[in-house]
Amino acid sequence: MADVIALVKIYPSEDVSDMDSLVRRIEESLPSIYRVVMKETVEIAYGYKALMLYIRFPEDTEGGTEELETRIAGVDGVSSVEIEAVTRAL
């Protein structure tokens, strides 16, 4: 079965300044079927930044991205989570 890659936009809490630490906490919260394959920080406005994670997981994962969103949203320092796109990995 093929894998998919979800582009996940994560809005951190206002008190988060260390994005690398936030990425580590997110990675630790995810089961082993999810792998962060790329990360980037994007400017939103007035110095506020969001985190963009590219997360790879099996395409037949039950519930699609629901578990992924729920687990990331439960991480300390995460304000909200949006799935921007999902595409099949090559």
PyMOL Python script that loads the backbone (N, CA, C, O; Angstrom):
from pymol import cmd

cmd.read_pdbstr("""\
ATOM      1  N   MET A   1       0.846  -1.176   0.000  1.00  0.00           N
ATOM      2  CA  MET A   1       0.000   0.000   0.000  1.00  0.00           C
ATOM      3  C   MET A   1       0.894   1.244   0.000  1.00  0.00           C
ATOM      4  O   MET A   1       1.964   1.246   0.610  1.00  0.00           O
ATOM      5  N   ALA A   2       0.462   2.267  -0.666  1.00  0.00           N
ATOM      6  CA  ALA A   2       1.234   3.501  -0.800  1.00  0.00           C
ATOM      7  C   ALA A   2       1.115   4.370   0.450  1.00  0.00           C
ATOM      8  O   ALA A   2       0.255   4.154   1.303  1.00  0.00           O
ATOM      9  N   ASP A   3       1.996   5.346   0.528  1.00  0.00           N
ATOM     10  CA  ASP A   3       1.952   6.334   1.604  1.00  0.00           C
ATOM     11  C   ASP A   3       1.396   7.640   1.063  1.00  0.00           C
ATOM     12  O   ASP A   3       1.388   7.883  -0.143  1.00  0.00           O
ATOM     13  N   VAL A   4       0.933   8.470   1.980  1.00  0.00           N
ATOM     14  CA  VAL A   4       0.511   9.821   1.642  1.00  0.00           C
ATOM     15  C   VAL A   4       1.315  10.798   2.485  1.00  0.00           C
ATOM     16  O   VAL A   4       1.896  10.434   3.507  1.00  0.00           O
ATOM     17  N   ILE A   5       1.334  12.032   2.038  1.00  0.00           N
ATOM     18  CA  ILE A   5       1.981  13.098   2.795  1.00  0.00           C
ATOM     19  C   ILE A   5       0.940  14.168   3.052  1.00  0.00           C
ATOM     20  O   ILE A   5       0.306  14.679   2.128  1.00  0.00           O
ATOM     21  N   ALA A   6       0.775  14.498   4.322  1.00  0.00           N
ATOM     22  CA  ALA A   6      -0.145  15.560   4.712  1.00  0.00           C
ATOM     23  C   ALA A   6       0.664  16.811   5.013  1.00  0.00           C
ATOM     24  O   ALA A   6       1.664  16.763   5.729  1.00  0.00           O
ATOM     25  N   LEU A   7       0.221  17.926   4.460  1.00  0.00           N
ATOM     26  CA  LEU A   7       0.811  19.220   4.774  1.00  0.00           C
ATOM     27  C   LEU A   7      -0.027  19.801   5.905  1.00  0.00           C
ATOM     28  O   LEU A   7      -1.199  20.128   5.722  1.00  0.00           O
ATOM     29  N   VAL A   8       0.589  19.925   7.070  1.00  0.00           N
ATOM     30  CA  VAL A   8      -0.129  20.328   8.272  1.00  0.00           C
ATOM     31  C   VAL A   8       0.365  21.697   8.725  1.00  0.00           C
ATOM     32  O   VAL A   8       1.559  21.886   8.963  1.00  0.00           O
ATOM     33  N   LYS A   9      -0.559  22.656   8.844  1.00  0.00           N
ATOM     34  CA  LYS A   9      -0.213  23.986   9.348  1.00  0.00           C
ATOM     35  C   LYS A   9      -0.563  24.021  10.830  1.00  0.00           C
ATOM     36  O   LYS A   9      -1.699  23.753  11.221  1.00  0.00           O
ATOM     37  N   ILE A  10       0.422  24.353  11.641  1.00  0.00           N
ATOM     38  CA  ILE A  10       0.258  24.367  13.088  1.00  0.00           C
ATOM     39  C   ILE A  10       0.475  25.788  13.584  1.00  0.00           C
ATOM     40  O   ILE A  10       1.526  26.390  13.365  1.00  0.00           O
ATOM     41  N   TYR A  11      -0.542  26.306  14.256  1.00  0.00           N
ATOM     42  CA  TYR A  11      -0.444  27.624  14.866  1.00  0.00           C
ATOM     43  C   TYR A  11      -0.036  27.431  16.319  1.00  0.00           C
ATOM     44  O   TYR A  11      -0.786  26.835  17.093  1.00  0.00           O
ATOM     45  N   PRO A  12       1.138  27.921  16.705  1.00  0.00           N
ATOM     46  CA  PRO A  12       1.578  27.736  18.084  1.00  0.00           C
ATOM     47  C   PRO A  12       0.886  28.716  19.026  1.00  0.00           C
ATOM     48  O   PRO A  12       0.359  29.747  18.606  1.00  0.00           O
ATOM     49  N   SER A  13       0.902  28.367  20.306  1.00  0.00           N
ATOM     50  CA  SER A  13       0.435  29.302  21.326  1.00  0.00           C
ATOM     51  C   SER A  13       1.343  30.523  21.285  1.00  0.00           C
ATOM     52  O   SER A  13       2.482  30.441  20.826  1.00  0.00           O
ATOM     53  N   GLU A  14       0.844  31.642  21.759  1.00  0.00           N
ATOM     54  CA  GLU A  14       1.621  32.878  21.688  1.00  0.00           C
ATOM     55  C   GLU A  14       2.913  32.817  22.487  1.00  0.00           C
ATOM     56  O   GLU A  14       3.861  33.541  22.183  1.00  0.00           O
ATOM     57  N   ASP A  15       2.964  31.962  23.507  1.00  0.00           N
ATOM     58  CA  ASP A  15       4.154  31.898  24.355  1.00  0.00           C
ATOM     59  C   ASP A  15       5.249  30.978  23.806  1.00  0.00           C
ATOM     60  O   ASP A  15       6.294  30.827  24.438  1.00  0.00           O
ATOM     61  N   VAL A  16       5.029  30.366  22.649  1.00  0.00           N
ATOM     62  CA  VAL A  16       6.028  29.468  22.056  1.00  0.00           C
ATOM     63  C   VAL A  16       6.994  30.283  21.204  1.00  0.00           C
ATOM     64  O   VAL A  16       6.588  30.971  20.268  1.00  0.00           O
ATOM     65  N   SER A  17       8.285  30.194  21.544  1.00  0.00           N
ATOM     66  CA  SER A  17       9.286  30.904  20.750  1.00  0.00           C
ATOM     67  C   SER A  17      10.265  29.936  20.086  1.00  0.00           C
ATOM     68  O   SER A  17      10.903  30.284  19.092  1.00  0.00           O
ATOM     69  N   ASP A  18      10.386  28.729  20.628  1.00  0.00           N
ATOM     70  CA  ASP A  18      11.315  27.737  20.092  1.00  0.00           C
ATOM     71  C   ASP A  18      10.556  26.710  19.257  1.00  0.00           C
ATOM     72  O   ASP A  18      10.002  25.751  19.795  1.00  0.00           O
ATOM     73  N   MET A  19      10.532  26.914  17.946  1.00  0.00           N
ATOM     74  CA  MET A  19       9.795  26.026  17.046  1.00  0.00           C
ATOM     75  C   MET A  19      10.413  24.632  16.993  1.00  0.00           C
ATOM     76  O   MET A  19       9.691  23.647  16.836  1.00  0.00           O
ATOM     77  N   ASP A  20      11.740  24.531  17.120  1.00  0.00           N
ATOM     78  CA  ASP A  20      12.384  23.215  17.091  1.00  0.00           C
ATOM     79  C   ASP A  20      11.922  22.356  18.263  1.00  0.00           C
ATOM     80  O   ASP A  20      11.706  21.153  18.114  1.00  0.00           O
ATOM     81  N   SER A  21      11.775  22.974  19.412  1.00  0.00           N
ATOM     82  CA  SER A  21      11.281  22.256  20.589  1.00  0.00           C
ATOM     83  C   SER A  21       9.842  21.798  20.371  1.00  0.00           C
ATOM     84  O   SER A  21       9.472  20.692  20.768  1.00  0.00           O
ATOM     85  N   LEU A  22       9.038  22.639  19.747  1.00  0.00           N
ATOM     86  CA  LEU A  22       7.651  22.280  19.451  1.00  0.00           C
ATOM     87  C   LEU A  22       7.602  21.100  18.477  1.00  0.00           C
ATOM     88  O   LEU A  22       6.792  20.190  18.652  1.00  0.00           O
ATOM     89  N   VAL A  23       8.451  21.110  17.467  1.00  0.00           N
ATOM     90  CA  VAL A  23       8.501  20.001  16.505  1.00  0.00           C
ATOM     91  C   VAL A  23       8.871  18.704  17.225  1.00  0.00           C
ATOM     92  O   VAL A  23       8.277  17.659  16.961  1.00  0.00           O
ATOM     93  N   ARG A  24       9.849  18.764  18.131  1.00  0.00           N
ATOM     94  CA  ARG A  24      10.247  17.563  18.883  1.00  0.00           C
ATOM     95  C   ARG A  24       9.086  17.020  19.707  1.00  0.00           C
ATOM     96  O   ARG A  24       8.860  15.810  19.739  1.00  0.00           O
ATOM     97  N   ARG A  25       8.348  17.908  20.376  1.00  0.00           N
ATOM     98  CA  ARG A  25       7.203  17.465  21.179  1.00  0.00           C
ATOM     99  C   ARG A  25       6.130  16.832  20.291  1.00  0.00           C
ATOM    100  O   ARG A  25       5.511  15.840  20.673  1.00  0.00           O
ATOM    101  N   ILE A  26       5.913  17.404  19.116  1.00  0.00           N
ATOM    102  CA  ILE A  26       4.929  16.845  18.182  1.00  0.00           C
ATOM    103  C   ILE A  26       5.381  15.463  17.718  1.00  0.00           C
ATOM    104  O   ILE A  26       4.595  14.516  17.728  1.00  0.00           O
ATOM    105  N   GLU A  27       6.647  15.346  17.313  1.00  0.00           N
ATOM    106  CA  GLU A  27       7.166  14.050  16.854  1.00  0.00           C
ATOM    107  C   GLU A  27       7.037  12.984  17.943  1.00  0.00           C
ATOM    108  O   GLU A  27       6.692  11.839  17.652  1.00  0.00           O
ATOM    109  N   GLU A  28       7.311  13.351  19.185  1.00  0.00           N
ATOM    110  CA  GLU A  28       7.223  12.404  20.298  1.00  0.00           C
ATOM    111  C   GLU A  28       5.787  11.973  20.575  1.00  0.00           C
ATOM    112  O   GLU A  28       5.559  10.886  21.107  1.00  0.00           O
ATOM    113  N   SER A  29       4.820  12.811  20.222  1.00  0.00           N
ATOM    114  CA  SER A  29       3.415  12.500  20.505  1.00  0.00           C
ATOM    115  C   SER A  29       2.786  11.583  19.451  1.00  0.00           C
ATOM    116  O   SER A  29       1.713  11.022  19.672  1.00  0.00           O
ATOM    117  N   LEU A  30       3.454  11.436  18.312  1.00  0.00           N
ATOM    118  CA  LEU A  30       2.874  10.672  17.204  1.00  0.00           C
ATOM    119  C   LEU A  30       3.304   9.208  17.230  1.00  0.00           C
ATOM    120  O   LEU A  30       4.453   8.907  17.556  1.00  0.00           O
ATOM    121  N   PRO A  31       2.393   8.295  16.891  1.00  0.00           N
ATOM    122  CA  PRO A  31       2.771   6.881  16.749  1.00  0.00           C
ATOM    123  C   PRO A  31       3.793   6.719  15.624  1.00  0.00           C
ATOM    124  O   PRO A  31       3.974   7.619  14.803  1.00  0.00           O
ATOM    125  N   SER A  32       4.448   5.582  15.596  1.00  0.00           N
ATOM    126  CA  SER A  32       5.548   5.361  14.653  1.00  0.00           C
ATOM    127  C   SER A  32       5.121   5.335  13.183  1.00  0.00           C
ATOM    128  O   SER A  32       5.975   5.439  12.303  1.00  0.00           O
ATOM    129  N   ILE A  33       3.828   5.200  12.895  1.00  0.00           N
ATOM    130  CA  ILE A  33       3.411   5.203  11.479  1.00  0.00           C
ATOM    131  C   ILE A  33       3.519   6.595  10.861  1.00  0.00           C
ATOM    132  O   ILE A  33       3.536   6.731   9.638  1.00  0.00           O
ATOM    133  N   TYR A  34       3.592   7.634  11.704  1.00  0.00           N
ATOM    134  CA  TYR A  34       3.709   9.012  11.216  1.00  0.00           C
ATOM    135  C   TYR A  34       5.172   9.443  11.271  1.00  0.00           C
ATOM    136  O   TYR A  34       5.842   9.260  12.288  1.00  0.00           O
ATOM    137  N   ARG A  35       5.669  10.023  10.159  1.00  0.00           N
ATOM    138  CA  ARG A  35       7.041  10.521  10.108  1.00  0.00           C
ATOM    139  C   ARG A  35       7.055  11.945   9.569  1.00  0.00           C
ATOM    140  O   ARG A  35       6.514  12.214   8.496  1.00  0.00           O
ATOM    141  N   VAL A  36       7.669  12.847  10.309  1.00  0.00           N
ATOM    142  CA  VAL A  36       7.851  14.214   9.819  1.00  0.00           C
ATOM    143  C   VAL A  36       9.003  14.167   8.826  1.00  0.00           C
ATOM    144  O   VAL A  36      10.135  13.847   9.189  1.00  0.00           O
ATOM    145  N   VAL A  37       8.706  14.490   7.567  1.00  0.00           N
ATOM    146  CA  VAL A  37       9.732  14.409   6.524  1.00  0.00           C
ATOM    147  C   VAL A  37      10.294  15.779   6.143  1.00  0.00           C
ATOM    148  O   VAL A  37      11.355  15.873   5.525  1.00  0.00           O
ATOM    149  N   MET A  38       9.577  16.833   6.515  1.00  0.00           N
ATOM    150  CA  MET A  38      10.054  18.181   6.221  1.00  0.00           C
ATOM    151  C   MET A  38       9.326  19.162   7.124  1.00  0.00           C
ATOM    152  O   MET A  38       8.178  18.938   7.509  1.00  0.00           O
ATOM    153  N   LYS A  39      10.006  20.248   7.456  1.00  0.00           N
ATOM    154  CA  LYS A  39       9.378  21.288   8.272  1.00  0.00           C
ATOM    155  C   LYS A  39       9.832  22.650   7.778  1.00  0.00           C
ATOM    156  O   LYS A  39      10.936  22.812   7.259  1.00  0.00           O
ATOM    157  N   GLU A  40       8.953  23.621   7.952  1.00  0.00           N
ATOM    158  CA  GLU A  40       9.308  24.997   7.637  1.00  0.00           C
ATOM    159  C   GLU A  40       8.457  25.928   8.483  1.00  0.00           C
ATOM    160  O   GLU A  40       7.383  25.561   8.961  1.00  0.00           O
ATOM    161  N   THR A  41       8.958  27.128   8.653  1.00  0.00           N
ATOM    162  CA  THR A  41       8.243  28.145   9.405  1.00  0.00           C
ATOM    163  C   THR A  41       7.782  29.210   8.426  1.00  0.00           C
ATOM    164  O   THR A  41       8.548  29.644   7.565  1.00  0.00           O
ATOM    165  N   VAL A  42       6.528  29.632   8.559  1.00  0.00           N
ATOM    166  CA  VAL A  42       6.000  30.663   7.667  1.00  0.00           C
ATOM    167  C   VAL A  42       5.507  31.848   8.491  1.00  0.00           C
ATOM    168  O   VAL A  42       4.909  31.687   9.555  1.00  0.00           O
ATOM    169  N   GLU A  43       5.773  33.031   7.971  1.00  0.00           N
ATOM    170  CA  GLU A  43       5.309  34.260   8.618  1.00  0.00           C
ATOM    171  C   GLU A  43       3.811  34.406   8.392  1.00  0.00           C
ATOM    172  O   GLU A  43       3.327  34.236   7.273  1.00  0.00           O
ATOM    173  N   ILE A  44       3.088  34.718   9.444  1.00  0.00           N
ATOM    174  CA  ILE A  44       1.654  34.961   9.327  1.00  0.00           C
ATOM    175  C   ILE A  44       1.410  36.473   9.321  1.00  0.00           C
ATOM    176  O   ILE A  44       0.915  37.022   8.336  1.00  0.00           O
ATOM    177  N   ALA A  45       1.757  37.135  10.416  1.00  0.00           N
ATOM    178  CA  ALA A  45       1.606  38.590  10.492  1.00  0.00           C
ATOM    179  C   ALA A  45       2.260  39.109  11.763  1.00  0.00           C
ATOM    180  O   ALA A  45       2.213  38.460  12.808  1.00  0.00           O
ATOM    181  N   TYR A  46       2.865  40.277  11.665  1.00  0.00           N
ATOM    182  CA  TYR A  46       3.407  40.978  12.829  1.00  0.00           C
ATOM    183  C   TYR A  46       4.312  40.101  13.686  1.00  0.00           C
ATOM    184  O   TYR A  46       4.242  40.148  14.914  1.00  0.00           O
ATOM    185  N   GLY A  47       5.151  39.309  13.051  1.00  0.00           N
ATOM    186  CA  GLY A  47       6.090  38.459  13.764  1.00  0.00           C
ATOM    187  C   GLY A  47       5.529  37.124  14.217  1.00  0.00           C
ATOM    188  O   GLY A  47       6.275  36.281  14.715  1.00  0.00           O
ATOM    189  N   TYR A  48       4.225  36.913  14.053  1.00  0.00           N
ATOM    190  CA  TYR A  48       3.616  35.631  14.427  1.00  0.00           C
ATOM    191  C   TYR A  48       3.921  34.624  13.327  1.00  0.00           C
ATOM    192  O   TYR A  48       3.733  34.914  12.145  1.00  0.00           O
ATOM    193  N   LYS A  49       4.390  33.446  13.712  1.00  0.00           N
ATOM    194  CA  LYS A  49       4.778  32.427  12.741  1.00  0.00           C
ATOM    195  C   LYS A  49       3.974  31.156  12.951  1.00  0.00           C
ATOM    196  O   LYS A  49       3.567  30.833  14.068  1.00  0.00           O
ATOM    197  N   ALA A  50       3.755  30.446  11.862  1.00  0.00           N
ATOM    198  CA  ALA A  50       3.118  29.128  11.911  1.00  0.00           C
ATOM    199  C   ALA A  50       4.152  28.099  11.474  1.00  0.00           C
ATOM    200  O   ALA A  50       5.124  28.416  10.789  1.00  0.00           O
ATOM    201  N   LEU A  51       3.920  26.883  11.881  1.00  0.00           N
ATOM    202  CA  LEU A  51       4.801  25.781  11.548  1.00  0.00           C
ATOM    203  C   LEU A  51       4.125  24.925  10.486  1.00  0.00           C
ATOM    204  O   LEU A  51       2.968  24.535  10.647  1.00  0.00           O
ATOM    205  N   MET A  52       4.837  24.631   9.403  1.00  0.00           N
ATOM    206  CA  MET A  52       4.319  23.755   8.354  1.00  0.00           C
ATOM    207  C   MET A  52       5.099  22.449   8.433  1.00  0.00           C
ATOM    208  O   MET A  52       6.320  22.429   8.274  1.00  0.00           O
ATOM    209  N   LEU A  53       4.376  21.354   8.683  1.00  0.00           N
ATOM    210  CA  LEU A  53       5.005  20.043   8.738  1.00  0.00           C
ATOM    211  C   LEU A  53       4.483  19.173   7.607  1.00  0.00           C
ATOM    212  O   LEU A  53       3.284  19.152   7.329  1.00  0.00           O
ATOM    213  N   TYR A  54       5.383  18.463   6.966  1.00  0.00           N
ATOM    214  CA  TYR A  54       5.021  17.476   5.956  1.00  0.00           C
ATOM    215  C   TYR A  54       5.153  16.124   6.651  1.00  0.00           C
ATOM    216  O   TYR A  54       6.253  15.708   7.014  1.00  0.00           O
ATOM    217  N   ILE A  55       4.023  15.442   6.833  1.00  0.00           N
ATOM    218  CA  ILE A  55       4.003  14.204   7.606  1.00  0.00           C
ATOM    219  C   ILE A  55       3.578  13.049   6.709  1.00  0.00           C
ATOM    220  O   ILE A  55       2.531  13.091   6.062  1.00  0.00           O
ATOM    221  N   ARG A  56       4.412  12.021   6.687  1.00  0.00           N
ATOM    222  CA  ARG A  56       4.170  10.844   5.839  1.00  0.00           C
ATOM    223  C   ARG A  56       3.561   9.723   6.676  1.00  0.00           C
ATOM    224  O   ARG A  56       3.992   9.462   7.799  1.00  0.00           O
ATOM    225  N   PHE A  57       2.541   9.059   6.103  1.00  0.00           N
ATOM    226  CA  PHE A  57       1.903   7.931   6.781  1.00  0.00           C
ATOM    227  C   PHE A  57       1.189   7.063   5.751  1.00  0.00           C
ATOM    228  O   PHE A  57       0.944   7.517   4.633  1.00  0.00           O
ATOM    229  N   PRO A  58       0.847   5.810   6.109  1.00  0.00           N
ATOM    230  CA  PRO A  58       0.198   4.905   5.153  1.00  0.00           C
ATOM    231  C   PRO A  58      -1.161   5.430   4.699  1.00  0.00           C
ATOM    232  O   PRO A  58      -1.930   5.965   5.498  1.00  0.00           O
ATOM    233  N   GLU A  59      -1.444   5.272   3.419  1.00  0.00           N
ATOM    234  CA  GLU A  59      -2.683   5.805   2.862  1.00  0.00           C
ATOM    235  C   GLU A  59      -3.916   5.089   3.411  1.00  0.00           C
ATOM    236  O   GLU A  59      -5.009   5.656   3.402  1.00  0.00           O
ATOM    237  N   ASP A  60      -3.760   3.863   3.883  1.00  0.00           N
ATOM    238  CA  ASP A  60      -4.907   3.123   4.410  1.00  0.00           C
ATOM    239  C   ASP A  60      -5.114   3.324   5.915  1.00  0.00           C
ATOM    240  O   ASP A  60      -5.799   2.530   6.559  1.00  0.00           O
ATOM    241  N   THR A  61      -4.529   4.374   6.468  1.00  0.00           N
ATOM    242  CA  THR A  61      -4.689   4.671   7.892  1.00  0.00           C
ATOM    243  C   THR A  61      -6.157   4.954   8.184  1.00  0.00           C
ATOM    244  O   THR A  61      -6.776   5.817   7.562  1.00  0.00           O
ATOM    245  N   GLU A  62      -6.697   4.212   9.140  1.00  0.00           N
ATOM    246  CA  GLU A  62      -8.112   4.357   9.481  1.00  0.00           C
ATOM    247  C   GLU A  62      -8.384   5.764  10.012  1.00  0.00           C
ATOM    248  O   GLU A  62      -7.662   6.259  10.877  1.00  0.00           O
ATOM    249  N   GLY A  63      -9.424   6.397   9.490  1.00  0.00           N
ATOM    250  CA  GLY A  63      -9.791   7.737   9.930  1.00  0.00           C
ATOM    251  C   GLY A  63      -9.069   8.846   9.194  1.00  0.00           C
ATOM    252  O   GLY A  63      -9.268  10.021   9.503  1.00  0.00           O
ATOM    253  N   GLY A  64      -8.234   8.496   8.226  1.00  0.00           N
ATOM    254  CA  GLY A  64      -7.527   9.520   7.454  1.00  0.00           C
ATOM    255  C   GLY A  64      -6.607  10.351   8.329  1.00  0.00           C
ATOM    256  O   GLY A  64      -5.700   9.815   8.965  1.00  0.00           O
ATOM    257  N   THR A  65      -6.836  11.659   8.363  1.00  0.00           N
ATOM    258  CA  THR A  65      -5.970  12.556   9.130  1.00  0.00           C
ATOM    259  C   THR A  65      -6.530  12.882  10.513  1.00  0.00           C
ATOM    260  O   THR A  65      -5.930  13.666  11.247  1.00  0.00           O
ATOM    261  N   GLU A  66      -7.652  12.302  10.874  1.00  0.00           N
ATOM    262  CA  GLU A  66      -8.306  12.653  12.143  1.00  0.00           C
ATOM    263  C   GLU A  66      -7.405  12.407  13.356  1.00  0.00           C
ATOM    264  O   GLU A  66      -7.260  13.290  14.202  1.00  0.00           O
ATOM    265  N   GLU A  67      -6.799  11.221  13.450  1.00  0.00           N
ATOM    266  CA  GLU A  67      -5.923  10.925  14.591  1.00  0.00           C
ATOM    267  C   GLU A  67      -4.721  11.857  14.600  1.00  0.00           C
ATOM    268  O   GLU A  67      -4.307  12.329  15.658  1.00  0.00           O
ATOM    269  N   LEU A  68      -4.163  12.123  13.431  1.00  0.00           N
ATOM    270  CA  LEU A  68      -3.020  13.023  13.311  1.00  0.00           C
ATOM    271  C   LEU A  68      -3.368  14.400  13.865  1.00  0.00           C
ATOM    272  O   LEU A  68      -2.627  14.950  14.679  1.00  0.00           O
ATOM    273  N   GLU A  69      -4.489  14.953  13.428  1.00  0.00           N
ATOM    274  CA  GLU A  69      -4.923  16.267  13.905  1.00  0.00           C
ATOM    275  C   GLU A  69      -5.155  16.271  15.411  1.00  0.00           C
ATOM    276  O   GLU A  69      -4.737  17.198  16.105  1.00  0.00           O
ATOM    277  N   THR A  70      -5.817  15.241  15.913  1.00  0.00           N
ATOM    278  CA  THR A  70      -6.137  15.164  17.338  1.00  0.00           C
ATOM    279  C   THR A  70      -4.875  15.093  18.185  1.00  0.00           C
ATOM    280  O   THR A  70      -4.767  15.780  19.201  1.00  0.00           O
ATOM    281  N   ARG A  71      -3.928  14.270  17.774  1.00  0.00           N
ATOM    282  CA  ARG A  71      -2.689  14.132  18.546  1.00  0.00           C
ATOM    283  C   ARG A  71      -1.875  15.424  18.538  1.00  0.00           C
ATOM    284  O   ARG A  71      -1.343  15.826  19.574  1.00  0.00           O
ATOM    285  N   ILE A  72      -1.773  16.074  17.385  1.00  0.00           N
ATOM    286  CA  ILE A  72      -1.009  17.322  17.316  1.00  0.00           C
ATOM    287  C   ILE A  72      -1.695  18.407  18.139  1.00  0.00           C
ATOM    288  O   ILE A  72      -1.028  19.159  18.849  1.00  0.00           O
ATOM    289  N   ALA A  73      -3.013  18.495  18.051  1.00  0.00           N
ATOM    290  CA  ALA A  73      -3.756  19.512  18.806  1.00  0.00           C
ATOM    291  C   ALA A  73      -3.582  19.337  20.307  1.00  0.00           C
ATOM    292  O   ALA A  73      -3.699  20.308  21.055  1.00  0.00           O
ATOM    293  N   GLY A  74      -3.305  18.118  20.765  1.00  0.00           N
ATOM    294  CA  GLY A  74      -3.134  17.855  22.185  1.00  0.00           C
ATOM    295  C   GLY A  74      -1.749  18.165  22.727  1.00  0.00           C
ATOM    296  O   GLY A  74      -1.520  18.049  23.931  1.00  0.00           O
ATOM    297  N   VAL A  75      -0.824  18.556  21.865  1.00  0.00           N
ATOM    298  CA  VAL A  75       0.543  18.856  22.291  1.00  0.00           C
ATOM    299  C   VAL A  75       0.582  20.231  22.949  1.00  0.00           C
ATOM    300  O   VAL A  75      -0.006  21.191  22.450  1.00  0.00           O
ATOM    301  N   ASP A  76       1.281  20.308  24.070  1.00  0.00           N
ATOM    302  CA  ASP A  76       1.447  21.578  24.769  1.00  0.00           C
ATOM    303  C   ASP A  76       2.159  22.577  23.856  1.00  0.00           C
ATOM    304  O   ASP A  76       3.217  22.274  23.305  1.00  0.00           O
ATOM    305  N   GLY A  77       1.586  23.750  23.700  1.00  0.00           N
ATOM    306  CA  GLY A  77       2.176  24.774  22.845  1.00  0.00           C
ATOM    307  C   GLY A  77       1.505  24.904  21.491  1.00  0.00           C
ATOM    308  O   GLY A  77       1.847  25.793  20.710  1.00  0.00           O
ATOM    309  N   VAL A  78       0.541  24.018  21.201  1.00  0.00           N
ATOM    310  CA  VAL A  78      -0.187  24.086  19.931  1.00  0.00           C
ATOM    311  C   VAL A  78      -1.527  24.765  20.167  1.00  0.00           C
ATOM    312  O   VAL A  78      -2.313  24.334  21.011  1.00  0.00           O
ATOM    313  N   SER A  79      -1.780  25.832  19.413  1.00  0.00           N
ATOM    314  CA  SER A  79      -3.049  26.553  19.518  1.00  0.00           C
ATOM    315  C   SER A  79      -4.108  25.931  18.615  1.00  0.00           C
ATOM    316  O   SER A  79      -5.229  25.676  19.054  1.00  0.00           O
ATOM    317  N   SER A  80      -3.751  25.683  17.340  1.00  0.00           N
ATOM    318  CA  SER A  80      -4.693  25.042  16.417  1.00  0.00           C
ATOM    319  C   SER A  80      -3.933  24.349  15.290  1.00  0.00           C
ATOM    320  O   SER A  80      -2.751  24.601  15.055  1.00  0.00           O
ATOM    321  N   VAL A  81      -4.659  23.463  14.600  1.00  0.00           N
ATOM    322  CA  VAL A  81      -4.071  22.631  13.545  1.00  0.00           C
ATOM    323  C   VAL A  81      -4.979  22.663  12.327  1.00  0.00           C
ATOM    324  O   VAL A  81      -6.200  22.578  12.458  1.00  0.00           O
ATOM    325  N   GLU A  82      -4.387  22.787  11.138  1.00  0.00           N
ATOM    326  CA  GLU A  82      -5.142  22.723   9.886  1.00  0.00           C
ATOM    327  C   GLU A  82      -4.421  21.787   8.924  1.00  0.00           C
ATOM    328  O   GLU A  82      -3.198  21.837   8.798  1.00  0.00           O
ATOM    329  N   ILE A  83      -5.177  20.941   8.256  1.00  0.00           N
ATOM    330  CA  ILE A  83      -4.615  20.123   7.180  1.00  0.00           C
ATOM    331  C   ILE A  83      -4.758  20.946   5.903  1.00  0.00           C
ATOM    332  O   ILE A  83      -5.870  21.211   5.447  1.00  0.00           O
ATOM    333  N   GLU A  84      -3.633  21.345   5.336  1.00  0.00           N
ATOM    334  CA  GLU A  84      -3.637  22.173   4.133  1.00  0.00           C
ATOM    335  C   GLU A  84      -3.823  21.335   2.871  1.00  0.00           C
ATOM    336  O   GLU A  84      -4.506  21.752   1.936  1.00  0.00           O
ATOM    337  N   ALA A  85      -3.211  20.153   2.853  1.00  0.00           N
ATOM    338  CA  ALA A  85      -3.285  19.293   1.667  1.00  0.00           C
ATOM    339  C   ALA A  85      -2.870  17.882   2.045  1.00  0.00           C
ATOM    340  O   ALA A  85      -2.141  17.666   3.013  1.00  0.00           O
ATOM    341  N   VAL A  86      -3.348  16.926   1.259  1.00  0.00           N
ATOM    342  CA  VAL A  86      -2.913  15.533   1.381  1.00  0.00           C
ATOM    343  C   VAL A  86      -2.661  15.034  -0.035  1.00  0.00           C
ATOM    344  O   VAL A  86      -3.508  15.185  -0.915  1.00  0.00           O
ATOM    345  N   THR A  87      -1.493  14.440  -0.248  1.00  0.00           N
ATOM    346  CA  THR A  87      -1.143  13.946  -1.569  1.00  0.00           C
ATOM    347  C   THR A  87      -0.448  12.599  -1.451  1.00  0.00           C
ATOM    348  O   THR A  87       0.161  12.282  -0.429  1.00  0.00           O
ATOM    349  N   ARG A  88      -0.548  11.834  -2.487  1.00  0.00           N
ATOM    350  CA  ARG A  88       0.095  10.521  -2.485  1.00  0.00           C
ATOM    351  C   ARG A  88       1.602  10.700  -2.636  1.00  0.00           C
ATOM    352  O   ARG A  88       2.065  11.471  -3.476  1.00  0.00           O
ATOM    353  N   ALA A  89       2.362   9.978  -1.810  1.00  0.00           N
ATOM    354  CA  ALA A  89       3.825  10.054  -1.860  1.00  0.00           C
ATOM    355  C   ALA A  89       4.343   9.224  -3.025  1.00  0.00           C
ATOM    356  O   ALA A  89       3.755   8.207  -3.394  1.00  0.00           O
ATOM    357  N   LEU A  90       5.437   9.668  -3.587  1.00  0.00           N
ATOM    358  CA  LEU A  90       6.061   8.928  -4.691  1.00  0.00           C
ATOM    359  C   LEU A  90       7.132   8.005  -4.174  1.00  0.00           C
ATOM    360  O   LEU A  90       7.768   7.299  -4.956  1.00  0.00           O
TER     361      LEU A  90
END
""", "prot")
cmd.dss("prot")
cmd.show_as("cartoon", "prot")
cmd.util.cbc("prot")
cmd.orient("prot")
